[in-house]
Amino acid sequence: MKIGITCYPSLGGSGVVATELGKLLAERGHQVHFITSGMPFRLGAFHPNIFFHEVDVNNYDVFKYPPYDLTLASRMAQVAKNENLDLLHVHYAVPHALCAFLAKQMVGDHLKIVTTLHGTDITVLGYDSNLSDMIRFGIERSDLVTAVSSDLIRQTKQLLHVEKEIVPVYNFVDKRRYYPKEVTELKKKFAPNGEKILMHISNFRPVKRVPDVIRIFAKVRKEVESRLILIGEGPEMGLVRQMIADLGLTSDVCFLGKQDDVAEVLSLADVMLLPSAKESFGLVALEAMACGVPAVTSDAGGLPEVVLDGVCGYLRPIGDVDGMAEAAIRLLKDEGLYQELSRNGIERSNQTFCHEKIASQYEALYEQLIGIGHLHD
C-alpha cells in the first residue's frame, strides 16, 4: 500500500505514535509518505520506504495569518496525485481530517481518509462551540475513524453526537526499544546512596497536575529515601520550580528537560507518577510499564484501560495526592509486590499493546477500506 501520514511533528503522544506506526508499516513493505510541517522528531534513520514531504507555508501579504490549513490540503492532494496514494492517515480531527477531506475533493474518491482521534481534539476543542461542528464534520467525512481508547470514543459520541462508527485501536509500544535496561552505573549518578527514584514525564501543562507530583513526592520522601526526576518542559515549569524550593526539595529533584527518546531513561525509575486531570490513553504509563516500572496514576480517561489497578500499577481518583503517595510508598517498601507488578506490566505491554499486534490491526483496517482486490491490481 501507499500511505500518507499527517501528524503534528513536535513532541507529544500523537506525533510519537503516528511516526512509530509509519516506521512499522515501512518495515512491512508499505510505502509511507509523511506530509507534515516539519520532520517528525522520532523519524530517525533513513529507510527506503519512508518519504518526507514538508508543508511550506508562504506569507502572502493578502493573508493576515499564514494559511497553514489550505497549504496542507494542497500539499496532501499534490503528494496523493504524484505518488498515487491509496489513503491518507491523519492524526487529529482538526485541522488534519478537514485538510484531508479537501485533498480528497481535489484528487477523487479513490483516495481514502483514516482519522485517528488522540484526545485533545475532542476533550479540549470539542467543548468550543465554534469548533464542534467542524470537528464533527471532519469525523463524519472520514472513511474510517479510530480512537486510542474506548473512553475517548464514549466522550466523542457524548460531546459531538456523531453517528459514525469509531473503532478502538490502542496506542502501542515497540518492545524492541522499550524493555528493562541495565542502568546500574547511570542510576548511581542520580541516586548515589541507593535512593528510590520517582519519575514524571509531561508537557508541564495544568492538565498534567504536576504540582500533585511534587506533593506526592514530598509525602513519599518522608517514608522512603527517594529522589524525583522530572522530564519535559512547559508553562507550569516556573510554578513547579518555586514549589520545589518552598518545600525544601531542591537537592532531591533533578530536571532533565525535554528528551527526544525516553526509552533510555525510563529504566532509571522505580515508580512513574501520572496524576493527570485528563488522559485519553496514557502513553507515558505504557512506556514505563514496558520497562518494568509500575505506574501510579489518576483514573482519568483511558488510563484504566492501560493500567490495571493492583495488577501493573495503581489508579487513584484525580487529586487524591494522599492515595497516590500511599500507593507509591507501598510499592517501594514491598519488594515482592513490586516485582510482581513490574512483571505484570511488562507482560501486559508486550501482549495487549505490542507494536506488531497494533500495526497488524491498522493494516487490516486499511486493506478492508481500500479493498483487497485493489491491492493486487
C-alpha positions as CSV (number, residue, x, y, z in Angstrom):
1,M,0.0,0.0,0.0
2,K,0.9,3.6,-0.5
3,I,0.1,5.5,2.7
4,G,0.2,9.2,3.5
5,I,0.6,10.2,7.2
6,T,-0.1,13.6,8.7
7,C,0.6,14.5,12.3
8,Y,2.0,17.2,14.5
9,P,5.7,16.6,14.2
10,S,6.6,18.0,17.6
11,L,6.9,16.3,21.0
12,G,3.6,14.7,22.0
13,G,1.9,11.3,22.1
14,S,0.1,11.6,18.8
15,G,3.2,12.6,16.9
16,V,5.2,9.8,18.5
17,V,2.5,7.1,17.7
18,A,2.0,8.4,14.2
19,T,5.7,8.3,13.4
20,E,6.3,4.9,15.0
21,L,3.4,3.5,13.1
22,G,4.7,4.8,9.9
23,K,8.1,3.2,10.6
24,L,6.4,-0.2,11.3
25,L,4.4,0.0,8.1
26,A,7.5,0.8,6.1
27,E,9.2,-2.3,7.7
28,R,6.3,-4.4,6.4
29,G,7.0,-3.2,2.9
30,H,4.4,-0.4,2.5
31,Q,5.4,2.9,1.1
32,V,4.9,5.6,3.7
33,H,4.8,9.4,2.9
34,F,4.9,11.8,5.8
35,I,3.2,15.1,4.9
36,T,3.9,17.4,7.8
37,S,5.1,21.0,8.7
38,G,8.5,19.7,9.9
39,M,10.5,16.5,10.2
40,P,8.8,14.2,12.8
41,F,11.3,14.1,15.7
42,R,11.1,10.3,16.0
43,L,11.6,9.6,12.3
44,G,15.3,8.8,12.8
45,A,17.5,6.9,10.3
46,F,17.0,6.6,6.6
47,H,14.5,3.9,5.4
48,P,14.0,3.2,1.7
49,N,10.2,3.0,2.1
50,I,9.8,6.3,4.0
51,F,9.4,9.7,2.3
52,F,9.1,13.1,3.8
53,H,7.1,16.0,2.2
54,E,7.4,19.3,4.0
55,V,4.4,21.6,4.1
56,D,5.9,25.0,3.4
57,V,3.6,27.9,4.3
58,N,4.1,31.1,2.4
59,N,3.5,34.6,4.0
60,Y,1.4,36.2,1.3
61,D,0.5,39.9,2.0
62,V,-3.1,39.2,1.3
63,F,-3.4,36.9,4.3
64,K,-3.3,38.3,7.9
65,Y,-2.1,34.9,9.0
66,P,-0.2,32.2,7.0
67,P,-2.8,29.8,5.6
68,Y,-1.4,26.6,7.0
69,D,-4.6,24.6,6.6
70,L,-5.1,25.4,2.9
71,T,-1.4,24.8,2.2
72,L,-1.5,21.4,4.0
73,A,-4.6,20.4,2.0
74,S,-2.9,21.4,-1.3
75,R,0.2,19.5,-0.4
76,M,-1.8,16.4,0.6
77,A,-3.5,16.5,-2.8
78,Q,-0.2,17.0,-4.6
79,V,1.5,14.1,-2.9
80,A,-1.6,11.9,-3.3
81,K,-1.6,12.5,-7.1
82,N,2.1,12.3,-7.7
83,E,2.7,9.2,-5.5
84,N,-0.7,7.5,-6.3
85,L,-1.5,7.2,-2.6
86,D,-4.2,4.7,-1.5
87,L,-5.1,6.5,1.7
88,L,-4.3,9.4,4.0
89,H,-4.0,8.5,7.7
90,V,-4.4,11.7,9.6
91,H,-3.9,12.2,13.4
92,Y,-6.3,14.7,15.0
93,A,-9.6,15.7,13.5
94,V,-8.7,19.4,13.4
95,P,-7.3,20.6,11.1
96,H,-5.9,17.4,9.6
97,A,-9.2,15.5,8.8
98,L,-10.6,18.6,7.3
99,C,-7.5,19.2,5.2
100,A,-7.6,15.5,4.1
101,F,-11.3,15.9,3.0
102,L,-10.3,19.0,0.9
103,A,-7.5,17.0,-0.7
104,K,-9.9,14.1,-1.4
105,Q,-12.2,16.5,-3.2
106,M,-9.3,17.6,-5.4
107,V,-8.0,14.1,-6.1
108,G,-11.0,11.9,-6.2
109,D,-13.0,9.4,-4.2
110,H,-10.4,6.6,-4.6
111,L,-8.3,8.4,-2.0
112,K,-9.5,7.2,1.4
113,I,-9.2,9.1,4.7
114,V,-8.4,7.4,8.0
115,T,-8.7,9.7,11.0
116,T,-7.3,8.8,14.4
117,L,-8.6,10.8,17.4
118,H,-6.0,11.2,20.1
119,G,-7.9,13.2,22.7
120,T,-7.2,16.9,22.7
121,D,-9.2,17.4,19.5
122,I,-12.2,16.1,21.4
123,T,-11.6,16.7,25.2
124,V,-10.5,20.4,24.7
125,L,-11.5,21.6,21.2
126,G,-14.8,19.7,21.3
127,Y,-16.1,21.9,24.1
128,D,-15.6,25.0,21.9
129,S,-19.0,25.5,20.2
130,N,-17.2,27.4,17.4
131,L,-15.2,24.3,16.6
132,S,-17.5,21.4,17.5
133,D,-19.5,21.4,14.2
134,M,-16.2,21.5,12.3
135,I,-14.8,18.6,14.3
136,R,-18.0,16.6,13.7
137,F,-17.8,17.3,10.0
138,G,-14.2,16.1,9.9
139,I,-15.1,12.9,11.6
140,E,-18.3,12.2,9.5
141,R,-16.4,12.8,6.2
142,S,-13.6,10.5,7.1
143,D,-13.9,7.0,5.5
144,L,-12.7,5.4,8.8
145,V,-12.3,6.8,12.2
146,T,-10.2,5.2,15.1
147,A,-9.6,6.4,18.6
148,V,-6.9,5.5,21.1
149,S,-9.3,4.3,23.9
150,S,-12.9,3.2,24.4
151,D,-13.2,6.1,26.9
152,L,-12.3,8.6,24.1
153,I,-15.0,7.0,21.9
154,R,-17.6,7.5,24.7
155,Q,-16.6,11.1,25.1
156,T,-16.6,11.8,21.4
157,K,-20.2,10.4,21.0
158,Q,-21.4,12.1,24.1
159,L,-19.9,15.5,23.3
160,L,-20.3,15.7,19.5
161,H,-23.3,13.4,18.9
162,V,-21.5,11.7,15.9
163,E,-23.3,8.9,14.2
164,K,-20.2,7.4,12.6
165,E,-18.7,4.2,13.9
166,I,-15.4,4.8,15.7
167,V,-13.0,1.8,16.0
168,P,-10.9,1.5,19.1
169,V,-7.2,0.9,18.3
170,Y,-4.8,1.4,21.2
171,N,-1.5,3.1,21.2
172,F,1.4,0.7,21.3
173,V,4.9,0.3,22.5
174,D,7.8,-1.2,20.5
175,K,9.2,-3.9,22.8
176,R,12.5,-3.9,20.8
177,R,13.2,-0.5,22.3
178,Y,11.1,-0.4,25.5
179,Y,12.3,-3.0,27.9
180,P,14.1,-3.0,31.3
181,K,17.7,-1.7,30.6
182,E,20.8,-2.3,32.6
183,V,21.3,1.2,34.2
184,T,23.1,0.4,37.5
185,E,26.0,2.8,36.8
186,L,23.8,5.6,35.5
187,K,21.5,5.2,38.5
188,K,24.4,5.9,40.8
189,K,24.6,9.4,39.3
190,F,21.0,10.2,40.2
191,A,20.7,8.2,43.4
192,P,24.3,7.8,44.8
193,N,23.1,6.4,48.1
194,G,20.7,3.9,46.6
195,E,17.6,6.1,46.9
196,K,14.4,5.1,45.1
197,I,13.7,7.2,42.0
198,L,10.2,8.5,41.2
199,M,9.7,10.0,37.7
200,H,7.3,12.2,35.9
201,I,7.2,13.0,32.1
202,S,4.9,15.6,30.6
203,N,4.5,18.9,28.8
204,F,4.0,20.6,32.2
205,R,0.6,22.0,31.3
206,P,-2.1,22.4,34.0
207,V,-4.0,19.3,32.8
208,K,-1.0,17.1,33.9
209,R,-1.3,18.3,37.5
210,V,2.5,18.5,38.0
211,P,2.1,20.2,41.4
212,D,0.4,17.0,42.6
213,V,3.6,15.1,41.5
214,I,5.6,17.4,43.9
215,R,3.1,16.9,46.7
216,I,3.2,13.1,46.3
217,F,7.0,13.1,46.2
218,A,7.1,15.2,49.4
219,K,5.0,12.6,51.2
220,V,6.9,9.6,49.8
221,R,10.3,11.2,50.8
222,K,9.2,11.3,54.4
223,E,8.7,7.5,54.4
224,V,11.3,6.3,51.8
225,E,14.6,7.7,50.9
226,S,13.9,8.9,47.4
227,R,14.6,11.3,44.6
228,L,12.4,12.8,41.8
229,I,13.3,13.1,38.1
230,L,11.2,15.5,36.0
231,I,11.3,15.2,32.2
232,G,9.8,17.7,29.9
233,E,9.1,21.4,29.8
234,G,6.1,23.7,29.6
235,P,4.1,26.6,31.0
236,E,4.0,25.4,34.6
237,M,7.7,24.8,35.0
238,G,8.2,28.1,36.9
239,L,5.5,27.3,39.3
240,V,6.8,23.8,39.8
241,R,10.4,25.0,40.5
242,Q,9.1,27.6,43.0
243,M,7.0,24.9,44.8
244,I,10.0,22.6,45.0
245,A,12.1,25.4,46.5
246,D,9.3,26.3,49.0
247,L,9.1,22.7,50.2
248,G,12.9,22.4,50.6
249,L,13.1,19.6,48.0
250,T,15.6,21.3,45.6
251,S,18.5,18.9,46.3
252,D,16.3,15.8,45.7
253,V,14.8,16.8,42.4
254,C,16.5,16.5,39.1
255,F,15.3,18.3,35.9
256,L,16.2,16.6,32.6
257,G,14.3,18.9,30.3
258,K,12.9,17.6,27.0
259,Q,14.2,14.2,26.0
260,D,13.5,13.0,22.4
261,D,14.0,9.4,23.4
262,V,12.8,8.4,26.9
263,A,13.4,4.6,26.3
264,E,16.9,5.0,27.7
265,V,15.9,6.9,30.9
266,L,12.7,5.1,31.9
267,S,14.6,2.2,33.4
268,L,16.1,4.6,36.0
269,A,12.7,5.0,37.6
270,D,11.2,2.8,40.3
271,V,7.8,4.4,40.0
272,M,6.2,6.6,37.3
273,L,3.8,9.3,38.5
274,L,1.0,10.4,36.2
275,P,-1.8,12.2,38.2
276,S,-3.4,13.9,35.1
277,A,-6.8,15.5,35.1
278,K,-7.3,14.2,31.5
279,E,-5.5,11.5,29.7
280,S,-7.1,9.9,26.6
281,F,-4.7,7.0,26.7
282,G,-1.6,7.5,28.8
283,L,1.4,6.6,26.6
284,V,3.9,7.5,29.3
285,A,2.4,5.0,31.7
286,L,2.5,2.3,29.0
287,E,6.2,3.0,28.1
288,A,7.1,2.9,31.8
289,M,5.3,-0.5,32.2
290,A,7.1,-1.9,29.2
291,C,10.4,-1.0,31.0
292,G,9.2,-2.8,34.2
293,V,8.3,0.4,36.0
294,P,4.9,0.3,37.8
295,A,2.8,3.5,37.3
296,V,0.8,5.3,39.9
297,T,-1.8,7.3,38.0
298,S,-5.1,9.1,38.2
299,D,-8.2,7.2,37.0
300,A,-8.8,9.8,34.2
301,G,-9.9,9.0,30.7
302,G,-8.3,6.0,29.1
303,L,-5.8,5.3,31.9
304,P,-7.9,2.5,33.5
305,E,-7.6,0.7,30.1
306,V,-3.8,0.8,30.2
307,V,-3.0,0.5,33.9
308,L,-4.9,-2.3,35.7
309,D,-5.3,-1.3,39.3
310,G,-3.3,-3.5,41.7
311,V,-2.0,-5.6,38.7
312,C,0.6,-3.5,37.0
313,G,0.2,-0.2,38.9
314,Y,-2.3,1.8,40.9
315,L,-5.2,4.0,39.9
316,R,-6.5,6.7,42.3
317,P,-9.1,9.5,41.9
318,I,-7.9,12.7,40.3
319,G,-6.4,14.9,43.0
320,D,-6.0,12.1,45.5
321,V,-2.5,13.0,46.5
322,D,-2.6,11.0,49.7
323,G,-3.8,7.9,48.0
324,M,-1.2,8.1,45.3
325,A,1.6,8.7,47.8
326,E,0.4,5.7,49.9
327,A,0.4,3.5,46.8
328,A,3.9,4.6,45.8
329,I,5.2,4.0,49.4
330,R,3.6,0.6,49.5
331,L,5.3,-0.4,46.2
332,L,8.7,0.9,47.3
333,K,8.6,-0.8,50.7
334,D,7.4,-4.2,49.5
335,E,9.9,-5.8,47.2
336,G,7.8,-8.9,46.4
337,L,4.8,-6.8,45.5
338,Y,7.0,-4.5,43.4
339,Q,8.5,-7.4,41.4
340,E,5.0,-8.9,40.8
341,L,3.6,-5.6,39.4
342,S,6.8,-5.0,37.4
343,R,6.5,-8.4,35.7
344,N,2.8,-7.9,35.1
345,G,3.4,-4.6,33.4
346,I,6.0,-6.0,31.1
347,E,3.7,-8.9,30.2
348,R,0.7,-6.6,29.6
349,S,2.6,-4.1,27.4
350,N,4.1,-7.0,25.4
351,Q,0.8,-8.6,24.8
352,T,-2.1,-6.1,24.7
353,F,-0.1,-3.2,23.4
354,C,2.5,-5.0,21.3
355,H,3.7,-3.0,18.3
356,E,3.2,-5.9,15.9
357,K,-0.3,-6.5,17.1
358,I,-1.4,-2.9,16.7
359,A,0.4,-2.5,13.3
360,S,-1.5,-5.6,12.1
361,Q,-4.8,-4.1,13.3
362,Y,-4.2,-0.9,11.3
363,E,-3.0,-2.9,8.3
364,A,-6.3,-5.0,8.3
365,L,-8.4,-1.8,8.6
366,Y,-6.6,-0.2,5.6
367,E,-7.0,-3.3,3.5
368,Q,-10.7,-3.5,4.3
369,L,-11.0,0.2,3.4
370,I,-9.3,0.2,0.0
371,G,-10.4,-3.3,-1.0
372,I,-8.1,-6.4,-1.2
373,G,-8.7,-6.6,-4.9
374,H,-7.3,-3.1,-5.4
375,L,-4.1,-4.2,-3.6
376,H,-3.3,-6.7,-6.3
377,D,-4.2,-4.7,-9.4
